[in-house]
Amino acid sequence: MEPQHIKEDGKNKGLVKWLKRIGLAGFLFFLIKGLIWIAVFYGGLRLLGCEG
């Protein structure tokens, strides 16, 4: 018996492509979210007068 993933190679290509797109979108989402939080904290510290 062949493993399941070998039999359905055509279906897996679409799944892998979809997961890669979601992975890239997820990475970019968290990258941008992190950069926004850095900017928020930086702005908050400047507002409080805690410049280095």
Protein Blocks (a to p, Z undefined) as FASTA:
>chain_A
ZZfklmmmmmmmmmmmmmmmmmmmmmmmmmmmmmmmmmmmmmmmmmnopaZZ
